[in-house]
Amino acid sequence: MTSTGKKFDESDFSMFFGPAHPGSGNFSVKVDMRGERVLKATADPGYLHRGFEKLMEYREPMQNAVISDRVCVLEPLQWNLVHAEAVDNLMEYDVPERAKYIRVIMAELSRIQSHFIWYAVMSLGTGFMTGFNVSMGYRDYILDVFNLITGGRVYPAGYLCPGGVRKDFPENAEKKILKLLDKVEYMRKFANKENLAWLARFKDIGVITKEDAIKYGATGPVLRGSGVSADVRRDDPYEVYDKLEFDIPVYDEGDAYHRFRVGMEEIEESMKIIKQAVERLPKGEVKTPNLKPIVQFRKAKGETYVRNELSRGEGTFYMVATGEKTPYRVKIRGPSFSHMIPILERLLTGVDYADVPAIYWSLYQCPADVDR
């Protein structure tokens, strides 16, 4: 019997896409097949579960800043930021202006390298190894800058921390960032080249209507690729985004190709934001004066809800403080869960198996965020 309750005919069988599949990223999907056609898809998460929310309830704010890196390894600085803002609210920190600009610069660099990964895994999933190799190679230039500024290439060790940032930019960091953008521009143009094989694998595949995108809780490029112009940076500004000029790419088609197009065009917008932030970067401190987070957190009482526009969509932190040195409650909502459970299962029904990796990666998911 299939999971739909129908009897197998001679060509029916069930199989798994992931978690060991090289194109699944440690996520598993059970697919009931009839020949090469998917009858039904059932997401099977849980292979990366680490219990971050409960861990954070037993650790102090600065320790949790480091844990926040791991919520999604593909966009760690952006998770640093949304966590830091939650603690800032509870502690009523007045974050210095220079720190706010640095936070934005680092968050946008993180967005760009994450979009490079997106291009790489979509290439890998459809057999375009050149795209994977070039994109991951150019991402390394961004990781070099992360290493210079934070001391870590992949994990920034809570660089964007409560009260500001862990340390100021090293000498000539601004020049290196602006020079880095030349390499980003090359990679952006490479990703924008017309590729007939790419179009054949992604265009008109995995279509999500605007109504379904809203209904199933899509955010980020997945939502904007279905015609909804929504971005927290513009709609509910944080840090200094309200002082910077940038556009929100939107497409109405709702297919895998146009979700990807949104992401690639966002790279250009992130470059605009970084250039403006570097040019306007003020002098001054990068931490709240007299920063003593453990002592101060014991004085914090109340709750806060913070949302940011991450690479993959809307990421939020809900945090409750009761006067202890650790949070009483932490709840995280990442963008990937909605994309990978209701939306993925819906989109895979009835497609050819060859389209599974194309649809899967077009949803720009992070299995670590799904499991947390």
Backbone torsions as a table, in degrees:
resi	resn	phi	psi	omega
1	MET	NA	140.2	171.9
2	THR	-80.5	169.4	179.2
3	SER	-69.6	-10.4	176.1
4	THR	-85.3	-6.1	179.5
5	GLY	90.4	-0.2	179.7
6	LYS	-88.7	152.3	178.1
7	LYS	-73.8	145.7	174.4
8	PHE	-67.7	138.8	162.8
9	ASP	-98.2	-173.3	-171.0
10	GLU	-63.7	-24.6	-177.5
11	SER	-100.3	5.4	-178.4
12	ASP	-87.4	141.7	174.9
13	PHE	-162.2	165.3	176.4
14	SER	-117.0	147.5	178.3
15	MET	-154.3	171.4	-179.1
16	PHE	-114.5	137.7	166.3
17	PHE	-100.1	104.1	-174.0
18	GLY	88.9	175.2	5.2
19	PRO	-83.9	-11.4	-177.4
20	ALA	-88.0	-8.8	178.7
21	HIS	-59.1	133.2	-176.6
22	PRO	-63.4	-16.6	179.6
23	GLY	-101.5	8.8	-174.0
24	SER	-101.6	-20.2	179.9
25	GLY	65.2	39.6	177.4
26	ASN	66.1	34.8	174.7
27	PHE	-128.7	147.2	-176.2
28	SER	-122.7	139.3	175.6
29	VAL	-130.6	121.9	175.2
30	LYS	-84.7	127.4	-179.6
31	VAL	-121.4	127.9	171.6
32	ASP	-89.3	124.4	-170.9
33	MET	-115.1	149.5	166.3
34	ARG	-128.3	99.7	-170.6
35	GLY	65.8	-121.6	178.3
36	GLU	-97.7	4.9	-175.6
37	ARG	-101.2	135.4	177.4
38	VAL	-82.3	119.5	176.5
39	LEU	-81.6	-40.8	-179.0
40	LYS	-157.0	145.2	176.8
41	ALA	-122.6	135.9	179.1
42	THR	-128.9	116.1	179.3
43	ALA	-66.9	141.4	-178.7
44	ASP	-133.1	74.6	-177.5
45	PRO	-77.6	-178.3	173.7
46	GLY	116.0	-0.3	-175.3
47	TYR	-82.5	-9.2	-179.9
48	LEU	-124.6	21.7	-175.4
49	HIS	-65.1	128.6	-179.8
50	ARG	-130.2	-7.0	173.8
51	GLY	67.5	43.5	-174.9
52	PHE	-61.6	-38.6	-177.0
53	GLU	-61.4	-43.8	179.0
54	LYS	-71.4	-36.9	176.4
55	LEU	-58.0	-40.9	-177.3
56	MET	-67.7	-22.4	178.6
57	GLU	-77.3	-6.3	178.4
58	TYR	-117.1	11.1	-177.5
59	ARG	-133.0	157.4	-176.9
60	GLU	-81.0	164.3	-173.8
61	PRO	-54.3	-44.0	-178.2
62	MET	-70.3	-31.9	173.9
63	GLN	-67.5	-38.3	178.7
64	ASN	-70.2	-25.6	175.6
65	ALA	-59.4	-38.8	178.6
66	VAL	-72.7	-39.0	177.8
67	ILE	-62.2	-35.9	-176.6
68	SER	-60.9	-26.9	173.6
69	ASP	-51.1	-38.3	-167.1
70	ARG	-86.5	-6.7	179.2
71	VAL	-56.0	-44.1	171.3
72	CYS	-145.4	111.1	-177.2
73	VAL	-62.3	-19.7	-176.0
74	LEU	-81.7	-15.4	178.2
75	GLU	-145.8	56.7	-171.2
76	PRO	-66.3	-37.9	-177.8
77	LEU	-66.7	-31.9	178.6
78	GLN	-71.9	-33.5	173.8
79	TRP	-72.6	-33.8	169.9
80	ASN	-52.1	-46.2	-172.0
81	LEU	-68.2	-46.7	-177.2
82	VAL	-66.7	-34.5	174.5
83	HIS	-65.8	-45.6	-179.0
84	ALA	-59.3	-40.6	-179.0
85	GLU	-66.5	-35.0	177.5
86	ALA	-63.1	-45.6	179.0
87	VAL	-67.5	-40.2	177.3
88	ASP	-55.3	-43.0	-179.4
89	ASN	-63.8	-45.5	-178.6
90	LEU	-66.2	-35.3	-178.9
91	MET	-89.5	-6.2	-178.7
92	GLU	57.5	43.8	177.9
93	TYR	-73.6	140.7	171.3
94	ASP	-99.8	91.9	-174.4
95	VAL	-69.7	130.0	179.8
96	PRO	-59.1	150.0	-176.2
97	GLU	-61.7	-39.8	179.9
98	ARG	-61.5	-40.2	179.4
99	ALA	-63.4	-37.1	179.4
100	LYS	-63.3	-41.9	179.2
101	TYR	-67.1	-40.6	177.8
102	ILE	-63.2	-41.5	177.8
103	ARG	-57.1	-44.6	-179.5
104	VAL	-65.8	-43.7	179.6
105	ILE	-58.5	-47.6	-177.2
106	MET	-69.6	-37.3	178.8
107	ALA	-64.9	-38.8	-179.3
108	GLU	-74.1	-35.5	172.7
109	LEU	-61.7	-38.5	177.5
110	SER	-65.3	-37.1	178.1
111	ARG	-63.2	-43.4	-178.3
112	ILE	-64.0	-48.1	-178.6
113	GLN	-65.7	-29.9	176.7
114	SER	-69.1	-39.2	176.6
115	HIS	-66.8	-32.6	173.4
116	PHE	-61.4	-42.5	177.0
117	ILE	-61.2	-40.7	179.6
118	TRP	-57.8	-48.4	178.2
119	TYR	-60.8	-39.8	-178.0
120	ALA	-64.3	-46.8	-176.1
121	VAL	-74.3	-31.0	174.0
122	MET	-65.9	-36.4	175.9
123	SER	-66.2	-47.1	-179.4
124	LEU	-60.0	-42.5	-177.1
125	GLY	-67.2	-18.3	-178.5
126	THR	-119.1	16.4	172.4
127	GLY	82.3	12.9	-179.7
128	PHE	-96.5	78.5	-173.0
129	MET	-66.3	-29.4	178.1
130	THR	-60.9	-43.7	178.0
131	GLY	-60.2	-42.9	178.7
132	PHE	-61.8	-49.8	-175.6
133	ASN	-64.6	-43.8	-178.8
134	VAL	-66.3	-45.3	-176.7
135	SER	-64.7	-45.8	179.6
136	MET	-67.2	-31.4	176.6
137	GLY	-65.8	-43.1	179.8
138	TYR	-73.5	-27.7	173.4
139	ARG	-60.4	-32.9	-178.6
140	ASP	-60.0	-30.5	177.2
141	TYR	-63.7	-37.0	177.3
142	ILE	-69.7	-39.9	178.8
143	LEU	-63.7	-31.3	175.6
144	ASP	-61.0	-41.7	178.6
145	VAL	-68.2	-40.2	175.6
146	PHE	-58.2	-42.7	179.9
147	ASN	-62.9	-41.1	178.7
148	LEU	-62.0	-42.5	-172.6
149	ILE	-87.1	-43.0	-172.4
150	THR	-102.2	-20.1	-175.0
151	GLY	91.1	-1.3	178.6
152	GLY	-137.6	143.9	-178.6
153	ARG	-82.8	-54.0	-177.3
154	VAL	-95.1	-49.9	177.7
155	TYR	-100.5	119.6	-177.1
156	PRO	-84.1	6.2	175.9
157	ALA	54.9	46.8	176.0
158	GLY	66.2	37.5	-177.6
159	TYR	-59.5	-43.5	174.2
160	LEU	-86.9	97.2	-169.0
161	CYS	-116.8	167.5	176.4
162	PRO	-54.2	135.1	178.9
163	GLY	91.8	-7.2	-179.8
164	GLY	147.8	-123.5	174.2
165	VAL	-130.6	158.2	-172.6
166	ARG	-64.2	-37.2	177.8
167	LYS	-156.0	160.0	-177.7
168	ASP	-72.9	165.6	174.1
169	PHE	-59.3	137.7	172.8
170	PRO	-69.8	170.6	-177.9
171	GLU	-59.4	136.5	177.2
172	ASN	68.5	11.9	-179.9
173	ALA	-61.6	-39.4	-179.1
174	GLU	-62.1	-42.1	179.0
175	LYS	-64.2	-40.2	179.1
176	LYS	-65.3	-36.5	179.0
177	ILE	-66.0	-45.4	179.5
178	LEU	-64.5	-37.8	177.1
179	LYS	-67.0	-37.0	177.9
180	LEU	-58.7	-34.7	-177.3
181	LEU	-63.0	-23.6	174.8
182	ASP	-64.3	-40.3	177.8
183	LYS	-70.0	-38.1	176.5
184	VAL	-60.2	-41.7	-179.9
185	GLU	-63.0	-38.8	177.4
186	TYR	-62.0	-45.9	-178.6
187	MET	-66.7	-36.9	178.3
188	ARG	-61.4	-44.1	179.1
189	LYS	-66.5	-37.2	177.2
190	PHE	-61.3	-44.5	-178.6
191	ALA	-69.1	-24.0	-177.8
192	ASN	-88.2	-3.6	-180.0
193	LYS	-65.8	139.9	178.1
194	GLU	-66.4	133.5	-177.6
195	ASN	-137.7	110.0	-175.0
196	LEU	-61.5	-39.2	178.5
197	ALA	-65.2	-39.8	178.8
198	TRP	-62.3	-46.4	179.3
199	LEU	-61.1	-40.0	-179.4
200	ALA	-64.7	-33.5	-177.2
201	ARG	-82.6	-23.3	-171.4
202	PHE	-120.5	-28.3	-175.1
203	LYS	-72.9	135.4	-179.6
204	ASP	63.7	19.5	178.1
205	ILE	-108.8	138.7	175.2
206	GLY	61.9	51.1	-175.4
207	VAL	-77.4	129.5	173.5
208	ILE	-114.8	122.3	177.0
209	THR	-71.7	160.6	177.5
210	LYS	-57.4	-42.2	-177.8
211	GLU	-64.2	-43.8	179.6
212	ASP	-69.7	-36.4	178.3
213	ALA	-59.9	-41.9	177.8
214	ILE	-70.7	-44.5	-176.6
215	LYS	-59.4	-41.2	-174.7
216	TYR	-94.5	7.7	171.3
217	GLY	81.7	28.0	177.5
218	ALA	-67.7	149.2	173.9
219	THR	-140.0	177.2	173.9
220	GLY	63.3	-149.2	-178.4
221	PRO	-58.7	-30.1	178.8
222	VAL	-64.4	-42.6	178.8
223	LEU	-71.7	-43.9	-178.6
224	ARG	-69.1	-27.1	176.3
225	GLY	-71.8	-10.6	176.7
226	SER	-108.4	17.2	171.2
227	GLY	94.4	10.3	179.9
228	VAL	-104.8	117.5	-179.6
229	SER	-86.2	89.7	-178.6
230	ALA	-136.5	127.2	179.1
231	ASP	-154.9	122.0	-175.7
232	VAL	-60.7	-33.7	-179.1
233	ARG	-58.7	-32.6	178.6
234	ARG	-96.0	-41.1	-172.7
235	ASP	-78.9	-30.5	179.9
236	ASP	-144.3	71.0	-167.6
237	PRO	-59.1	144.9	175.3
238	TYR	-132.8	168.1	-174.5
239	GLU	50.8	-121.6	-178.4
240	VAL	-120.1	23.3	-178.5
241	TYR	-62.2	-28.7	180.0
242	ASP	-71.5	-10.6	179.1
243	LYS	-98.5	-1.0	-174.8
244	LEU	-116.5	151.5	-178.4
245	GLU	-104.0	128.5	176.9
246	PHE	-162.2	159.4	-179.6
247	ASP	-106.5	163.3	179.1
248	ILE	-113.7	103.8	178.9
249	PRO	-64.3	135.1	-179.8
250	VAL	-141.7	139.4	173.0
251	TYR	-129.9	148.1	-178.1
252	ASP	-92.0	-15.9	-170.2
253	GLU	-64.1	-37.7	176.6
254	GLY	76.3	9.8	-179.2
255	ASP	-95.9	176.1	-176.7
256	ALA	-59.5	-40.2	-177.3
257	TYR	-63.9	-42.5	-175.4
258	HIS	-80.2	-23.1	169.0
259	ARG	-62.9	-44.8	177.6
260	PHE	-63.3	-40.1	179.7
261	ARG	-60.6	-39.9	176.7
262	VAL	-56.2	-47.9	-179.2
263	GLY	-61.4	-43.2	-178.4
264	MET	-67.6	-34.9	177.5
265	GLU	-73.8	-26.1	175.9
266	GLU	-66.9	-25.5	176.4
267	ILE	-59.8	-44.0	178.8
268	GLU	-63.1	-40.7	179.6
269	GLU	-66.9	-37.2	176.5
270	SER	-64.5	-37.7	176.3
271	MET	-61.7	-40.7	176.6
272	LYS	-60.4	-45.6	-178.7
273	ILE	-62.3	-45.6	-178.2
274	ILE	-62.7	-44.6	179.7
275	LYS	-60.1	-45.0	178.9
276	GLN	-63.6	-43.4	-177.6
277	ALA	-66.3	-39.6	178.5
278	VAL	-66.0	-42.7	-179.4
279	GLU	-65.9	-31.4	-176.7
280	ARG	-100.0	3.6	-175.2
281	LEU	-56.2	114.5	-177.4
282	PRO	-80.7	164.2	172.6
283	LYS	-78.7	168.4	174.6
284	GLY	127.7	-169.4	-177.9
285	GLU	-77.2	160.0	178.6
286	VAL	-118.7	6.4	177.2
287	LYS	-137.7	152.8	171.8
288	THR	-59.6	132.4	179.7
289	PRO	-56.4	144.1	177.4
290	ASN	55.8	46.9	-177.2
291	LEU	-70.5	111.1	176.5
292	LYS	-135.0	77.6	-168.8
293	PRO	-61.4	-34.1	-178.2
294	ILE	-68.9	-48.5	179.8
295	VAL	-62.7	-45.2	-176.2
296	GLN	-69.9	-33.9	-179.0
297	PHE	-67.0	-27.0	176.8
298	ARG	-66.8	-18.6	177.9
299	LYS	-92.2	-10.4	-176.4
300	ALA	-80.1	132.4	175.4
301	LYS	-141.5	138.7	-179.9
302	GLY	129.2	-164.5	-178.9
303	GLU	-138.8	157.0	178.1
304	THR	-146.4	151.3	176.7
305	TYR	-131.6	120.3	-176.1
306	VAL	-123.6	138.0	176.0
307	ARG	-130.7	141.8	178.4
308	ASN	-130.5	161.4	173.1
309	GLU	-93.9	99.8	177.7
310	LEU	-81.6	179.3	178.8
311	SER	-58.9	-40.7	-173.8
312	ARG	-92.3	-6.8	-178.6
313	GLY	140.8	-154.5	-173.5
314	GLU	-81.8	123.3	175.5
315	GLY	-116.4	136.5	-174.7
316	THR	-132.8	154.3	172.3
317	PHE	-126.6	128.4	168.2
318	TYR	-111.1	127.2	-175.3
319	MET	-139.1	138.1	179.2
320	VAL	-119.7	132.9	176.5
321	ALA	-119.4	138.8	-178.0
322	THR	-127.3	22.6	179.1
323	GLY	89.8	8.4	175.5
324	GLU	-96.4	173.0	-178.9
325	LYS	-79.8	-9.2	177.1
326	THR	-124.6	156.9	177.5
327	PRO	-63.5	144.6	175.9
328	TYR	-75.7	-37.6	-179.9
329	ARG	-147.1	139.8	174.9
330	VAL	-133.2	130.2	175.5
331	LYS	-132.7	128.2	-179.4
332	ILE	-112.0	137.7	170.4
333	ARG	-124.1	113.9	177.3
334	GLY	-97.8	166.1	-177.8
335	PRO	-77.0	-20.0	-168.6
336	SER	-77.3	-26.9	-174.4
337	PHE	-60.4	-48.2	-179.3
338	SER	-64.0	-36.2	-178.7
339	HIS	-69.4	-35.5	-170.4
340	MET	-95.9	-12.2	178.4
341	ILE	-104.8	-76.7	-175.4
342	PRO	-70.0	-39.4	-174.4
343	ILE	-72.9	-46.7	-179.1
344	LEU	-60.4	-47.0	-179.4
345	GLU	-59.4	-39.5	-179.7
346	ARG	-67.4	-44.1	-174.2
347	LEU	-71.9	-28.5	-177.3
348	LEU	-80.1	-17.3	-179.3
349	THR	-65.5	120.5	175.5
350	GLY	89.2	1.9	-178.0
351	VAL	-92.7	164.7	171.2
352	ASP	-71.6	146.0	-177.8
353	TYR	-60.4	-30.5	179.6
354	ALA	-62.7	-21.4	180.0
355	ASP	-88.7	-7.2	-177.3
356	VAL	-59.1	-52.6	179.9
357	PRO	-64.5	-32.4	179.1
358	ALA	-64.8	-45.3	179.2
359	ILE	-69.6	-43.6	-178.6
360	TYR	-54.1	-52.4	-176.0
361	TRP	-78.9	-22.2	177.8
362	SER	-66.8	-19.4	178.5
363	LEU	-80.2	0.0	170.7
364	TYR	51.5	54.0	-175.3
365	GLN	-96.8	165.6	175.3
366	CYS	-132.9	104.5	-177.7
367	PRO	-54.5	-34.7	179.6
368	ALA	-63.9	-35.8	177.5
369	ASP	-69.6	-38.0	178.5
370	VAL	-60.2	-44.8	-174.7
371	ASP	-85.5	-38.5	-177.1
372	ARG	49.6	NA	NA
